Amino acid sequence: MTEPGDHPLVTAIKPLVDAMGAEMMDPAGAGRDDVVLAWEGEDVVAVRLPQLSDSLDHILAALERRHGMPLSDLDRKAKQSVVRTLEARGAFSVRHGVETVAGALGVSRFTVYNYLNRENTAKAD
């Protein structure tokens, strides 16, 4: 039998698991909230999903990597785009999401709410 790390399913899902900030583990050690993935009827790997607040930090770090600089260094238009992306990904449903995003962008909570309201007003038109 192949080691779990060498299994094609593990290889296939690793980029997704890393992007989510999740953790792969042996299915035998899986907890009640972990997701066990099977291949041809055999449990291969368990995935422990991150807490929502950890996910937001992970998403912010990924956006910084994508932009190649701290989010606080982006211009206003780019910051508005980041807020739209985060809204689409549910970042503002996380407790203290607006405060966390505002801190990462180097703006006030009021500014984040303005960006959100501007986007929602544009959708309504």
C-alpha positions as CSV (number, residue, x, y, z in Angstrom):
1,M,0.0,0.0,0.0
2,T,1.2,3.5,-0.7
3,E,1.8,6.0,2.1
4,P,-1.0,8.6,2.4
5,G,1.3,11.4,1.4
6,D,2.1,9.6,-1.9
7,H,-1.5,8.8,-2.8
8,P,-2.8,10.6,-5.9
9,L,-5.8,12.0,-4.0
10,V,-3.5,13.6,-1.5
11,T,-1.4,15.1,-4.3
12,A,-4.5,16.3,-6.1
13,I,-6.1,18.1,-3.1
14,K,-2.9,19.5,-1.5
15,P,-3.1,22.9,-3.3
16,L,-6.7,23.3,-2.3
17,V,-6.0,22.3,1.3
18,D,-3.1,24.7,1.5
19,A,-5.1,27.6,0.0
20,M,-7.8,27.1,2.6
21,G,-5.4,26.9,5.4
22,A,-6.6,23.5,6.3
23,E,-4.6,20.5,7.6
24,M,-4.3,17.0,6.2
25,M,-4.0,14.1,8.7
26,D,-4.3,10.4,8.9
27,P,-7.9,9.4,8.8
28,A,-7.5,7.2,11.9
29,G,-6.9,10.4,13.9
30,A,-9.9,12.3,12.4
31,G,-12.2,14.1,14.8
32,R,-15.9,14.5,14.5
33,D,-15.6,17.8,12.6
34,D,-12.9,16.6,10.2
35,V,-13.7,15.6,6.6
36,V,-12.5,12.1,5.7
37,L,-11.8,11.5,2.0
38,A,-12.0,8.0,0.5
39,W,-10.6,6.6,-2.7
40,E,-12.2,3.5,-4.1
41,G,-13.8,2.7,-0.8
42,E,-10.7,3.2,1.3
43,D,-10.2,6.1,3.7
44,V,-7.1,7.9,2.5
45,V,-6.8,11.3,4.3
46,A,-8.7,13.4,6.7
47,V,-8.9,17.2,6.3
48,R,-9.2,19.5,9.3
49,L,-10.8,22.7,8.2
50,P,-9.6,25.9,9.8
51,Q,-11.7,28.1,12.1
52,L,-13.4,30.9,10.2
53,S,-11.3,33.6,11.8
54,D,-8.1,31.7,10.8
55,S,-9.5,31.4,7.2
56,L,-9.8,35.2,7.0
57,D,-6.2,35.7,8.0
58,H,-5.2,33.1,5.4
59,I,-7.3,34.8,2.7
60,L,-5.7,38.2,3.6
61,A,-2.2,36.7,3.4
62,A,-3.0,35.1,0.0
63,L,-4.3,38.5,-1.3
64,E,-1.0,40.1,-0.2
65,R,0.9,37.5,-2.1
66,R,-1.2,38.0,-5.1
67,H,-0.7,41.8,-5.0
68,G,3.0,41.4,-4.2
69,M,2.8,44.0,-1.3
70,P,1.1,44.7,2.0
71,L,-2.6,45.4,1.4
72,S,-2.2,48.7,3.3
73,D,0.2,49.9,0.5
74,L,-2.5,49.4,-2.3
75,D,-4.2,52.4,-3.8
76,R,-7.9,53.1,-3.1
77,K,-9.2,51.4,-6.2
78,A,-7.2,48.2,-5.4
79,K,-8.4,48.3,-1.8
80,Q,-12.0,48.5,-3.0
81,S,-11.4,45.5,-5.3
82,V,-10.0,43.6,-2.3
83,V,-13.1,44.4,-0.3
84,R,-15.3,43.1,-3.1
85,T,-13.3,39.9,-3.2
86,L,-13.5,39.5,0.5
87,E,-17.2,40.2,0.5
88,A,-17.7,37.5,-2.2
89,R,-15.8,35.1,0.0
90,G,-17.9,35.8,3.1
91,A,-15.2,37.6,5.1
92,F,-17.6,40.0,6.6
93,S,-19.8,37.2,8.2
94,V,-16.8,36.4,10.5
95,R,-16.9,38.1,13.9
96,H,-14.7,41.2,13.8
97,G,-14.3,40.7,10.0
98,V,-14.6,44.4,9.2
99,E,-12.1,45.3,11.9
100,T,-9.7,42.7,10.7
101,V,-10.0,43.8,7.1
102,A,-9.7,47.5,8.0
103,G,-6.5,46.7,9.9
104,A,-5.0,44.8,7.0
105,L,-5.9,47.6,4.5
106,G,-4.7,50.4,6.8
107,V,-8.1,52.1,6.7
108,S,-10.9,52.7,9.2
109,R,-13.9,50.5,9.7
110,F,-16.0,53.4,8.4
111,T,-14.0,53.3,5.1
112,V,-14.6,49.5,4.7
113,Y,-18.3,50.1,5.3
114,N,-18.2,52.8,2.7
115,Y,-16.5,50.5,0.2
116,L,-19.2,47.8,0.9
117,N,-22.0,50.3,0.6
118,R,-20.6,51.7,-2.6
119,E,-20.5,48.2,-4.1
120,N,-24.1,47.4,-2.9
121,T,-25.4,50.6,-4.3
122,A,-23.8,49.9,-7.7
123,K,-25.4,46.4,-7.7
124,A,-28.8,48.0,-7.0
125,D,-28.6,50.4,-10.0
